[in-house]
Amino acid sequence: MRITVFGATGDVGSRVITEALWRGHDVRAISRDPSRVRGLPDTVEVRAADASDADQVAAAVAGSDLVISATRPAPGQEHELAQVAAALLEALADSEIRLLVVGGAGSFLVPGTGAILSEQPGFPAELLPIADACNQQLAVFQESEHAVDWAYLSPATLLEPGVRTGVFRLGTDELLADHEGNSAISMEDLAIVLLDEAEQPKHHRARFTAAY
């Protein structure tokens, strides 16, 4: 499979590339600054593109079977997430390229409350800008009329570098947590979730999640 990854230099994007290469896929890494893409095998094609520009996206993904977007804006630039979502949908609208997007957890429904996570009392104020931006990002996909086969992966609330276990649970719109209330997954296992979905699609124009 020919896979193009936006956000290739990020924590999640770099692990997605590692997982895709391990599985034998052809990978194209996209970054605004290709000089930051280091340490990849020569088989990885590196291109420059701004994911918020539909024309640049269309040129960058030409010939791909699948696009994975794992971009993360700098603090103060959270609005870019919705812009990138709109650009990806516009760029892929006339293609048959599938789209997988790594989003946020703020829009999860919290079991027993009828409300979303980012609206819960005690939600960290410093996380509200990125949570709200991710909620807007998801809304762009859910409200889109473009005929793009997309899937939006919301990770568990705690997403950190860790180990590749291959053991996790999948869900849809509700927050997944263990019996102690912990919701977590490693970036390495999140990459497995994405590549599993790439190889055996189960979610179409829908959000899904994964956690331990």
C-alpha positions as protocol buffer text, in pm:
chain_id: "A"
residue {
  index: 1
  type: MET
  ca { x: 0 y: 0 z: 0 }
}
residue {
  index: 2
  type: ARG
  ca { x: 121 y: 352 z: -78 }
}
residue {
  index: 3
  type: ILE
  ca { x: 73 y: 560 z: 236 }
}
residue {
  index: 4
  type: THR
  ca { x: 129 y: 934 z: 272 }
}
residue {
  index: 5
  type: VAL
  ca { x: 178 y: 1067 z: 625 }
}
residue {
  index: 6
  type: PHE
  ca { x: 123 y: 1430 z: 725 }
}
residue {
  index: 7
  type: GLY
  ca { x: 286 y: 1532 z: 1052 }
}
residue {
  index: 8
  type: ALA
  ca { x: 576 y: 1299 z: 979 }
}
residue {
  index: 9
  type: THR
  ca { x: 809 y: 1468 z: 1228 }
}
residue {
  index: 10
  type: GLY
  ca { x: 565 y: 1449 z: 1520 }
}
residue {
  index: 11
  type: ASP
  ca { x: 556 y: 1194 z: 1799 }
}
residue {
  index: 12
  type: VAL
  ca { x: 262 y: 1004 z: 1651 }
}
residue {
  index: 13
  type: GLY
  ca { x: 348 y: 1055 z: 1286 }
}
residue {
  index: 14
  type: SER
  ca { x: 701 y: 922 z: 1326 }
}
residue {
  index: 15
  type: ARG
  ca { x: 571 y: 609 z: 1495 }
}
residue {
  index: 16
  type: VAL
  ca { x: 310 y: 561 z: 1223 }
}
residue {
  index: 17
  type: ILE
  ca { x: 589 y: 569 z: 965 }
}
residue {
  index: 18
  type: THR
  ca { x: 790 y: 314 z: 1163 }
}
residue {
  index: 19
  type: GLU
  ca { x: 489 y: 81 z: 1187 }
}
residue {
  index: 20
  type: ALA
  ca { x: 402 y: 121 z: 819 }
}
residue {
  index: 21
  type: LEU
  ca { x: 757 y: 44 z: 709 }
}
residue {
  index: 22
  type: TRP
  ca { x: 772 y: -259 z: 940 }
}
residue {
  index: 23
  type: ARG
  ca { x: 460 y: -391 z: 765 }
}
residue {
  index: 24
  type: GLY
  ca { x: 616 y: -345 z: 424 }
}
residue {
  index: 25
  type: HIS
  ca { x: 421 y: -44 z: 295 }
}
residue {
  index: 26
  type: ASP
  ca { x: 558 y: 230 z: 69 }
}
residue {
  index: 27
  type: VAL
  ca { x: 570 y: 553 z: 270 }
}
residue {
  index: 28
  type: ARG
  ca { x: 575 y: 919 z: 173 }
}
residue {
  index: 29
  type: ALA
  ca { x: 653 y: 1161 z: 458 }
}
residue {
  index: 30
  type: ILE
  ca { x: 512 y: 1514 z: 439 }
}
residue {
  index: 31
  type: SER
  ca { x: 632 y: 1811 z: 642 }
}
residue {
  index: 32
  type: ARG
  ca { x: 625 y: 2188 z: 605 }
}
residue {
  index: 33
  type: ASP
  ca { x: 1001 y: 2171 z: 662 }
}
residue {
  index: 34
  type: PRO
  ca { x: 1146 y: 1854 z: 505 }
}
residue {
  index: 35
  type: SER
  ca { x: 1485 y: 1926 z: 664 }
}
residue {
  index: 36
  type: ARG
  ca { x: 1328 y: 1819 z: 994 }
}
residue {
  index: 37
  type: VAL
  ca { x: 1253 y: 1472 z: 859 }
}
residue {
  index: 38
  type: ARG
  ca { x: 1560 y: 1278 z: 965 }
}
residue {
  index: 39
  type: GLY
  ca { x: 1666 y: 923 z: 1027 }
}
residue {
  index: 40
  type: LEU
  ca { x: 1431 y: 755 z: 779 }
}
residue {
  index: 41
  type: PRO
  ca { x: 1534 y: 487 z: 529 }
}
residue {
  index: 42
  type: ASP
  ca { x: 1613 y: 601 z: 176 }
}
residue {
  index: 43
  type: THR
  ca { x: 1299 y: 421 z: 60 }
}
residue {
  index: 44
  type: VAL
  ca { x: 1084 y: 688 z: 227 }
}
residue {
  index: 45
  type: GLU
  ca { x: 996 y: 972 z: -7 }
}
residue {
  index: 46
  type: VAL
  ca { x: 1004 y: 1309 z: 169 }
}
residue {
  index: 47
  type: ARG
  ca { x: 803 y: 1603 z: 36 }
}
residue {
  index: 48
  type: ALA
  ca { x: 724 y: 1955 z: 149 }
}
residue {
  index: 49
  type: ALA
  ca { x: 361 y: 2064 z: 180 }
}
residue {
  index: 50
  type: ASP
  ca { x: 134 y: 2276 z: 397 }
}
residue {
  index: 51
  type: ALA
  ca { x: -151 y: 2053 z: 512 }
}
residue {
  index: 52
  type: SER
  ca { x: -384 y: 2353 z: 537 }
}
residue {
  index: 53
  type: ASP
  ca { x: -350 y: 2426 z: 164 }
}
residue {
  index: 54
  type: ALA
  ca { x: -575 y: 2200 z: -47 }
}
residue {
  index: 55
  type: ASP
  ca { x: -371 y: 2247 z: -365 }
}
residue {
  index: 56
  type: GLN
  ca { x: -48 y: 2152 z: -189 }
}
residue {
  index: 57
  type: VAL
  ca { x: -218 y: 1854 z: -27 }
}
residue {
  index: 58
  type: ALA
  ca { x: -352 y: 1731 z: -362 }
}
residue {
  index: 59
  type: ALA
  ca { x: -6 y: 1749 z: -518 }
}
residue {
  index: 60
  type: ALA
  ca { x: 160 y: 1581 z: -220 }
}
residue {
  index: 61
  type: VAL
  ca { x: -76 y: 1282 z: -205 }
}
residue {
  index: 62
  type: ALA
  ca { x: -93 y: 1207 z: -579 }
}
residue {
  index: 63
  type: GLY
  ca { x: -60 y: 833 z: -637 }
}
residue {
  index: 64
  type: SER
  ca { x: -136 y: 738 z: -277 }
}
residue {
  index: 65
  type: ASP
  ca { x: -378 y: 468 z: -165 }
}
residue {
  index: 66
  type: LEU
  ca { x: -415 y: 612 z: 185 }
}
residue {
  index: 67
  type: VAL
  ca { x: -342 y: 937 z: 367 }
}
residue {
  index: 68
  type: ILE
  ca { x: -278 y: 952 z: 740 }
}
residue {
  index: 69
  type: SER
  ca { x: -289 y: 1293 z: 904 }
}
residue {
  index: 70
  type: ALA
  ca { x: -122 y: 1321 z: 1244 }
}
residue {
  index: 71
  type: THR
  ca { x: -55 y: 1694 z: 1249 }
}
residue {
  index: 72
  type: ARG
  ca { x: -45 y: 1882 z: 1579 }
}
residue {
  index: 73
  type: PRO
  ca { x: -43 y: 2264 z: 1588 }
}
residue {
  index: 74
  type: ALA
  ca { x: 185 y: 2473 z: 1803 }
}
residue {
  index: 75
  type: PRO
  ca { x: 25 y: 2644 z: 2104 }
}
residue {
  index: 76
  type: GLY
  ca { x: -170 y: 2944 z: 1984 }
}
residue {
  index: 77
  type: GLN
  ca { x: -226 y: 2788 z: 1642 }
}
residue {
  index: 78
  type: GLU
  ca { x: -493 y: 2539 z: 1742 }
}
residue {
  index: 79
  type: HIS
  ca { x: -732 y: 2680 z: 1478 }
}
residue {
  index: 80
  type: GLU
  ca { x: -516 y: 2513 z: 1214 }
}
residue {
  index: 81
  type: LEU
  ca { x: -672 y: 2174 z: 1292 }
}
residue {
  index: 82
  type: ALA
  ca { x: -1007 y: 2269 z: 1138 }
}
residue {
  index: 83
  type: GLN
  ca { x: -830 y: 2432 z: 844 }
}
residue {
  index: 84
  type: VAL
  ca { x: -629 y: 2117 z: 780 }
}
residue {
  index: 85
  type: ALA
  ca { x: -942 y: 1902 z: 801 }
}
residue {
  index: 86
  type: ALA
  ca { x: -1116 y: 2116 z: 540 }
}
residue {
  index: 87
  type: ALA
  ca { x: -811 y: 2116 z: 313 }
}
residue {
  index: 88
  type: LEU
  ca { x: -773 y: 1738 z: 331 }
}
residue {
  index: 89
  type: LEU
  ca { x: -1138 y: 1683 z: 244 }
}
residue {
  index: 90
  type: GLU
  ca { x: -1123 y: 1926 z: -47 }
}
residue {
  index: 91
  type: ALA
  ca { x: -800 y: 1778 z: -181 }
}
residue {
  index: 92
  type: LEU
  ca { x: -925 y: 1418 z: -167 }
}
residue {
  index: 93
  type: ALA
  ca { x: -1281 y: 1487 z: -281 }
}
residue {
  index: 94
  type: ASP
  ca { x: -1227 y: 1377 z: -640 }
}
residue {
  index: 95
  type: SER
  ca { x: -1000 y: 1086 z: -562 }
}
residue {
  index: 96
  type: GLU
  ca { x: -1044 y: 737 z: -423 }
}
residue {
  index: 97
  type: ILE
  ca { x: -778 y: 793 z: -159 }
}
residue {
  index: 98
  type: ARG
  ca { x: -884 y: 692 z: 191 }
}
residue {
  index: 99
  type: LEU
  ca { x: -813 y: 925 z: 485 }
}
residue {
  index: 100
  type: LEU
  ca { x: -728 y: 842 z: 846 }
}
residue {
  index: 101
  type: VAL
  ca { x: -698 y: 1129 z: 1093 }
}
residue {
  index: 102
  type: VAL
  ca { x: -556 y: 1131 z: 1443 }
}
residue {
  index: 103
  type: GLY
  ca { x: -776 y: 1365 z: 1644 }
}
residue {
  index: 104
  type: GLY
  ca { x: -845 y: 1446 z: 2006 }
}
residue {
  index: 105
  type: ALA
  ca { x: -1030 y: 1306 z: 2305 }
}
residue {
  index: 106
  type: GLY
  ca { x: -1224 y: 1612 z: 2420 }
}
residue {
  index: 107
  type: SER
  ca { x: -1539 y: 1519 z: 2231 }
}
residue {
  index: 108
  type: PHE
  ca { x: -1579 y: 1177 z: 2392 }
}
residue {
  index: 109
  type: LEU
  ca { x: -1912 y: 1112 z: 2556 }
}
residue {
  index: 110
  type: VAL
  ca { x: -1852 y: 1040 z: 2924 }
}
residue {
  index: 111
  type: PRO
  ca { x: -2060 y: 736 z: 3027 }
}
residue {
  index: 112
  type: GLY
  ca { x: -2340 y: 820 z: 3266 }
}
residue {
  index: 113
  type: THR
  ca { x: -2322 y: 1197 z: 3216 }
}
residue {
  index: 114
  type: GLY
  ca { x: -2469 y: 1271 z: 2873 }
}
residue {
  index: 115
  type: ALA
  ca { x: -2194 y: 1532 z: 2825 }
}
residue {
  index: 116
  type: ILE
  ca { x: -1860 y: 1540 z: 2648 }
}
residue {
  index: 117
  type: LEU
  ca { x: -1526 y: 1516 z: 2822 }
}
residue {
  index: 118
  type: SER
  ca { x: -1412 y: 1875 z: 2762 }
}
residue {
  index: 119
  type: GLU
  ca { x: -1729 y: 2003 z: 2932 }
}
residue {
  index: 120
  type: GLN
  ca { x: -1675 y: 1805 z: 3251 }
}
residue {
  index: 121
  type: PRO
  ca { x: -1610 y: 1995 z: 3577 }
}
residue {
  index: 122
  type: GLY
  ca { x: -1239 y: 1996 z: 3648 }
}
residue {
  index: 123
  type: PHE
  ca { x: -1128 y: 1955 z: 3289 }
}
residue {
  index: 124
  type: PRO
  ca { x: -781 y: 2116 z: 3280 }
}
residue {
  index: 125
  type: ALA
  ca { x: -810 y: 2477 z: 3161 }
}
residue {
  index: 126
  type: GLU
  ca { x: -475 y: 2459 z: 2984 }
}
residue {
  index: 127
  type: LEU
  ca { x: -607 y: 2179 z: 2764 }
}
residue {
  index: 128
  type: LEU
  ca { x: -925 y: 2357 z: 2658 }
}
residue {
  index: 129
  type: PRO
  ca { x: -776 y: 2532 z: 2350 }
}
residue {
  index: 130
  type: ILE
  ca { x: -653 y: 2208 z: 2192 }
}
residue {
  index: 131
  type: ALA
  ca { x: -963 y: 2017 z: 2305 }
}
residue {
  index: 132
  type: ASP
  ca { x: -1196 y: 2274 z: 2152 }
}
residue {
  index: 133
  type: ALA
  ca { x: -988 y: 2276 z: 1834 }
}
residue {
  index: 134
  type: CYS
  ca { x: -1010 y: 1897 z: 1807 }
}
residue {
  index: 135
  type: ASN
  ca { x: -1386 y: 1915 z: 1862 }
}
residue {
  index: 136
  type: GLN
  ca { x: -1410 y: 2163 z: 1574 }
}
residue {
  index: 137
  type: GLN
  ca { x: -1185 y: 1940 z: 1364 }
}
residue {
  index: 138
  type: LEU
  ca { x: -1417 y: 1643 z: 1415 }
}
residue {
  index: 139
  type: ALA
  ca { x: -1719 y: 1859 z: 1331 }
}
residue {
  index: 140
  type: VAL
  ca { x: -1562 y: 1949 z: 996 }
}
residue {
  index: 141
  type: PHE
  ca { x: -1554 y: 1582 z: 904 }
}
residue {
  index: 142
  type: GLN
  ca { x: -1897 y: 1499 z: 1041 }
}
residue {
  index: 143
  type: GLU
  ca { x: -2060 y: 1790 z: 858 }
}
residue {
  index: 144
  type: SER
  ca { x: -1873 y: 1747 z: 531 }
}
residue {
  index: 145
  type: GLU
  ca { x: -2059 y: 1666 z: 212 }
}
residue {
  index: 146
  type: HIS
  ca { x: -1740 y: 1562 z: 31 }
}
residue {
  index: 147
  type: ALA
  ca { x: -1747 y: 1196 z: -74 }
}
residue {
  index: 148
  type: VAL
  ca { x: -1426 y: 1109 z: 107 }
}
residue {
  index: 149
  type: ASP
  ca { x: -1388 y: 777 z: 289 }
}
residue {
  index: 150
  type: TRP
  ca { x: -1248 y: 912 z: 617 }
}
residue {
  index: 151
  type: ALA
  ca { x: -1208 y: 773 z: 967 }
}
residue {
  index: 152
  type: TYR
  ca { x: -1121 y: 981 z: 1273 }
}
residue {
  index: 153
  type: LEU
  ca { x: -921 y: 814 z: 1550 }
}
residue {
  index: 154
  type: SER
  ca { x: -956 y: 970 z: 1895 }
}
residue {
  index: 155
  type: PRO
  ca { x: -688 y: 828 z: 2124 }
}
residue {
  index: 156
  type: ALA
  ca { x: -731 y: 762 z: 2492 }
}
residue {
  index: 157
  type: THR
  ca { x: -696 y: 1066 z: 2714 }
}
residue {
  index: 158
  type: LEU
  ca { x: -340 y: 974 z: 2810 }
}
residue {
  index: 159
  type: LEU
  ca { x: -127 y: 930 z: 2499 }
}
residue {
  index: 160
  type: GLU
  ca { x: 244 y: 898 z: 2564 }
}
residue {
  index: 161
  type: PRO
  ca { x: 553 y: 727 z: 2423 }
}
residue {
  index: 162
  type: GLY
  ca { x: 570 y: 374 z: 2550 }
}
residue {
  index: 163
  type: VAL
  ca { x: 595 y: 18 z: 2429 }
}
residue {
  index: 164
  type: ARG
  ca { x: 435 y: -171 z: 2143 }
}
residue {
  index: 165
  type: THR
  ca { x: 209 y: -432 z: 2301 }
}
residue {
  index: 166
  type: GLY
  ca { x: -58 y: -491 z: 2038 }
}
residue {
  index: 167
  type: VAL
  ca { x: -314 y: -532 z: 2318 }
}
residue {
  index: 168
  type: PHE
  ca { x: -593 y: -274 z: 2336 }
}
residue {
  index: 169
  type: ARG
  ca { x: -968 y: -225 z: 2309 }
}
residue {
  index: 170
  type: LEU
  ca { x: -1157 y: -44 z: 2035 }
}
residue {
  index: 171
  type: GLY
  ca { x: -1461 y: 177 z: 2079 }
}
residue {
  index: 172
  type: THR
  ca { x: -1655 y: 451 z: 1906 }
}
residue {
  index: 173
  type: ASP
  ca { x: -1784 y: 769 z: 2070 }
}
residue {
  index: 174
  type: GLU
  ca { x: -1767 y: 690 z: 2441 }
}
residue {
  index: 175
  type: LEU
  ca { x: -1460 y: 736 z: 2657 }
}
residue {
  index: 176
  type: LEU
  ca { x: -1284 y: 403 z: 2717 }
}
residue {
  index: 177
  type: ALA
  ca { x: -1137 y: 360 z: 3065 }
}
residue {
  index: 178
  type: ASP
  ca { x: -1031 y: 72 z: 3286 }
}
residue {
  index: 179
  type: HIS
  ca { x: -1199 y: -23 z: 3615 }
}
residue {
  index: 180
  type: GLU
  ca { x: -992 y: 242 z: 3794 }
}
residue {
  index: 181
  type: GLY
  ca { x: -1100 y: 514 z: 3553 }
}
residue {
  index: 182
  type: ASN
  ca { x: -771 y: 531 z: 3364 }
}
residue {
  index: 183
  type: SER
  ca { x: -783 y: 596 z: 2989 }
}
residue {
  index: 184
  type: ALA
  ca { x: -447 y: 544 z: 2821 }
}
residue {
  index: 185
  type: ILE
  ca { x: -264 y: 404 z: 2522 }
}
residue {
  index: 186
  type: SER
  ca { x: 95 y: 429 z: 2401 }
}
residue {
  index: 187
  type: MET
  ca { x: 183 y: 606 z: 2079 }
}
residue {
  index: 188
  type: GLU
  ca { x: 334 y: 281 z: 1956 }
}
residue {
  index: 189
  type: ASP
  ca { x: 6 y: 96 z: 2001 }
}
residue {
  index: 190
  type: LEU
  ca { x: -189 y: 385 z: 1849 }
}
residue {
  index: 191
  type: ALA
  ca { x: 24 y: 337 z: 1537 }
}
residue {
  index: 192
  type: ILE
  ca { x: -83 y: -29 z: 1533 }
}
residue {
  index: 193
  type: VAL
  ca { x: -448 y: 79 z: 1552 }
}
residue {
  index: 194
  type: LEU
  ca { x: -402 y: 311 z: 1255 }
}
residue {
  index: 195
  type: LEU
  ca { x: -224 y: 55 z: 1040 }
}
residue {
  index: 196
  type: ASP
  ca { x: -475 y: -215 z: 1130 }
}
residue {
  index: 197
  type: GLU
  ca { x: -750 y: 19 z: 1011 }
}
residue {
  index: 198
  type: ALA
  ca { x: -550 y: 98 z: 698 }
}
residue {
  index: 199
  type: GLU
  ca { x: -512 y: -268 z: 608 }
}
residue {
  index: 200
  type: GLN
  ca { x: -857 y: -386 z: 716 }
}
residue {
  index: 201
  type: PRO
  ca { x: -1097 y: -90 z: 710 }
}
residue {
  index: 202
  type: LYS
  ca { x: -1382 y: -113 z: 960 }
}
residue {
  index: 203
  type: HIS
  ca { x: -1474 y: 251 z: 1016 }
}
residue {
  index: 204
  type: HIS
  ca { x: -1611 y: 465 z: 735 }
}
residue {
  index: 205
  type: ARG
  ca { x: -1699 y: 833 z: 778 }
}
residue {
  index: 206
  type: ALA
  ca { x: -1696 y: 770 z: 1150 }
}
residue {
  index: 207
  type: ARG
  ca { x: -1495 y: 828 z: 1465 }
}
residue {
  index: 208
  type: PHE
  ca { x: -1340 y: 545 z: 1663 }
}
residue {
  index: 209
  type: THR
  ca { x: -1106 y: 511 z: 1958 }
}
residue {
  index: 210
  type: ALA
  ca { x: -860 y: 276 z: 2123 }
}
residue {
  index: 211
  type: ALA
  ca { x: -740 y: 233 z: 2481 }
}
residue {
  index: 212
  type: TYR
  ca { x: -608 y: -31 z: 2716 }
}
